[in-house]
Amino acid sequence: MAVIYCFGDSITYGEWDIEKSGWVGRLRDHLDDLQLNDHSLYFLAYNLGIPGETTDGLVKRFERELEARERDGEEVIFIFAFGANDSVFLPSKKGFKVSKERFVLNLQTVIDSAGKISKKIILVNITPVDEALYSKRFGADERVRSNSYIEEYNSLIIEIAKKNSISLIDTYSAYMQAGYKILFSEDGLHPNEKGHQLIFEKVKDALAL
């Protein structure tokens, strides 16, 4: 029925979630349950998250990832969850890991490529961080993660979604409304089980499955 490509970074990969391997793992469990109850359904959900990846890496591997996987005429859905690593500020370089201009260009490049295959494209914006917890664990000498920077990149994601008339999952607002500090693992960056469950619920609603 549908092939779902979930592209992203360590949050998509499911890092720190030993319960169900992140929101994509939960999505696969949900799809498996649907298929068990209705054998006419068919889903493939690929977890294509790579820890530490930015949109630079996404652009480099996007076409190869598709070539390696057969779709057999099935409906295709793309989910892109990027920006957490792009929006990291590097004091030594006095700039972001991926500039805002290149971030927009990279996302638009993969959206254009994905659009040749499917009109079902979903963007997932960047979850916030617990700044105090993150700084305590990693310091701020080499990599600065702040919610103000994340909000700047999220505003770009909103504009890209509007420009391309594609769906946007606002995980940032959902985290804030849920009292975001309870949704992190001990590093203040990666979601815990509750955080991944929240993302999964938002993705499930967007897919209407």
C-alpha positions in Angstrom: 0.0 0.0 0.0 2.7 2.5 0.9 6.5 2.8 1.2 7.5 5.4 3.8 11.0 6.8 3.7 12.0 8.4 7.0 15.1 10.5 6.5 16.7 12.2 9.5 19.5 12.3 12.1 20.0 10.6 15.4 16.5 11.4 16.6 15.0 9.7 13.6 17.5 6.8 14.1 16.1 6.4 17.7 19.2 7.1 19.7 18.8 6.8 23.5 15.4 5.0 23.2 16.0 1.4 24.3 12.3 0.7 24.6 11.1 0.8 21.0 14.0 2.3 18.9 12.5 5.8 18.6 9.5 7.2 16.8 10.2 5.3 13.6 10.3 2.1 15.6 6.9 3.0 17.0 5.6 3.8 13.5 6.7 0.3 12.3 5.0 -1.4 15.2 1.8 0.6 14.5 2.0 -0.4 10.8 2.6 -4.0 11.7 -0.5 -4.0 13.9 -2.6 -2.6 11.0 -1.4 -5.3 8.7 -2.1 -8.0 11.2 -5.7 -6.8 11.5 -6.1 -6.3 7.7 -4.1 -8.5 5.4 -5.0 -6.4 2.4 -2.7 -3.6 3.8 1.0 -3.4 3.0 3.6 -1.0 4.4 7.3 -0.6 4.4 8.8 2.0 6.7 12.5 2.6 6.2 14.4 4.2 9.0 17.0 6.3 7.2 18.2 8.3 10.1 22.0 8.8 10.5 23.3 10.2 13.8 25.0 13.5 13.4 23.9 14.0 9.8 23.1 17.5 8.4 21.2 18.4 5.2 24.6 18.4 3.5 24.8 14.6 4.1 21.2 14.2 3.1 21.7 15.7 -0.3 24.8 13.5 -0.9 23.0 10.2 -0.2 19.4 10.9 -1.1 19.4 9.5 -4.7 21.5 6.5 -3.7 19.1 5.5 -0.9 16.2 5.5 -3.3 18.2 3.5 -5.9 18.9 0.8 -3.3 15.3 0.2 -2.5 12.6 -1.1 -4.9 9.2 0.5 -4.7 7.3 -1.8 -7.0 4.7 0.7 -8.0 3.6 1.3 -4.4 2.5 4.7 -3.0 5.6 6.6 -1.7 5.7 8.9 1.3 8.7 10.9 2.3 9.4 12.2 5.8 12.3 14.6 6.3 13.3 15.5 9.9 16.4 17.7 9.7 17.9 20.8 11.3 19.0 19.7 14.7 22.6 19.4 13.6 22.5 22.1 10.9 21.5 24.7 13.6 24.5 24.0 15.9 26.5 27.1 16.3 30.3 26.6 16.1 32.1 29.4 18.1 35.5 28.6 16.4 34.0 29.2 13.0 31.7 32.0 14.2 28.8 30.4 12.3 26.3 27.6 12.1 27.3 24.1 11.1 25.2 24.5 8.0 24.3 28.1 7.1 20.7 29.1 6.8 21.1 29.7 3.1 22.6 26.3 2.4 20.0 24.6 4.7 17.2 26.1 2.7 18.9 25.1 -0.6 19.6 21.6 0.6 16.0 21.0 1.7 14.6 22.4 -1.5 16.9 20.2 -3.5 15.7 16.9 -1.9 12.1 18.1 -2.0 12.4 18.7 -5.7 13.8 15.3 -6.2 11.2 13.6 -4.0 8.5 15.5 -5.8 9.3 13.7 -9.0 8.3 10.4 -7.3 5.5 11.5 -4.9 3.4 14.4 -3.8 3.2 13.1 -0.3 6.1 14.8 1.4 6.2 15.7 5.1 8.6 17.9 7.0 9.2 17.4 10.7 10.7 20.5 12.4 13.3 20.6 15.1 12.6 19.6 18.7 13.8 22.0 21.4 16.7 21.2 23.7 17.2 21.4 27.4 19.9 24.0 27.2 21.1 23.7 30.8 21.3 19.9 30.7 23.0 19.9 27.4 25.6 22.5 28.4 26.3 20.7 31.6 27.0 17.5 29.7 28.9 18.8 26.7 29.9 22.3 27.5 29.6 25.2 25.0 33.1 25.7 23.8 32.8 23.8 20.5 29.1 23.3 19.9 26.3 25.6 21.0 22.7 24.4 20.8 20.1 26.9 21.8 16.3 27.1 21.4 16.6 30.5 19.9 18.8 29.1 17.1 16.4 26.2 16.7 13.5 28.6 16.3 15.4 30.5 13.6 15.8 27.3 11.6 12.3 26.2 12.3 11.0 29.4 10.8 12.9 28.5 7.6 11.2 25.0 7.7 7.8 26.7 8.0 8.5 28.8 4.9 9.8 25.9 2.9 6.6 23.9 3.7 4.4 26.8 2.7 6.4 27.5 -0.5 6.1 23.8 -1.6 2.5 23.3 -0.2 3.6 20.3 1.8 2.8 19.1 5.3 4.6 20.2 8.4 4.7 18.4 11.7 5.4 21.0 14.5 7.1 18.9 17.1 8.7 22.0 18.6 5.4 23.4 19.7 4.2 20.0 20.8 7.2 19.6 23.1 6.8 23.1 24.6 3.1 22.5 25.3 4.0 19.2 27.0 6.6 20.7 29.3 9.5 19.9 27.2 12.1 19.2 29.9 10.4 15.9 30.8 10.8 14.6 27.3 14.6 14.3 27.1 17.2 11.7 27.9 20.0 12.6 30.2 21.9 14.6 27.5 19.2 17.2 27.1 19.1 16.7 23.4 17.7 13.3 22.4 14.2 12.4 23.3 13.4 9.8 25.9 10.7 7.2 25.4 8.0 9.8 26.2 9.5 12.2 23.7 9.6 9.7 20.9 6.1 8.6 21.7 5.0 12.2 21.2 6.7 12.5 17.9 5.2 9.2 16.8 1.7 10.4 17.6 2.2 13.5 15.6 3.6 11.5 12.6 0.8 9.0 12.8 -1.8 11.8 12.8 -0.1 13.4 9.8 -0.2 10.1 7.9 -3.8 9.4 8.9 -3.0 5.7 9.4 
